[in-house]
Amino acid sequence: MCSSDLSQASRIGFPVAIEAAVTAGRADEAADLLALLSNRPPGHVPPFLRAQLARGEGLLAAADADAATAEMRFVAALDELSSLHYPYWVARAQTDLAGLLIDDHRAPEARVLLDEAIAVLKNLRAMPALERAEDLLAGLPIAAPS
């Protein structure tokens, strides 16, 4: 396997592995995976994986009920992913942040993020990410008329 194949595999596998560990309640395994990147010297982690590191740290912090850290890391991931022009991953991070904002009773902010994420995910036909975003949006209270 050549180095570009390994690089592509890590780009695909890293976010999936982090999400799986967090979803399974294996915070220690998620933290170990995140440490593989966070302990690398500056400049040794490519921008996409740096963005996924921030998102993973946000997922782990959210699972740990550390809303302040989760929000900060999700915003960092959004900034990085936006600058890299990865619309799918921007929408995923928007959905993650929206879920956190909903839990923090900040529905109007969450609605804006979910509207943007859903538009992108619909265009990309990205299931089940689209279903998750639509489910979060459906659970929001009806917006008051302006």
Secondary structure, DSSP 8 states (H G I E B T S, - for coil): --HHHHHHHHHHHHHHHHHHHHHTT-HHHHHHHHHHHHTS-TTSS-HHHHHHHHHHHHHHHHHTT-HHHHHHHHHHHHHHHHHHT-HHHHHHHHHHHHHHHHHTT-HHHHHHHHHHHHHHHHHHT-TTHHHHHHHHHHTS------
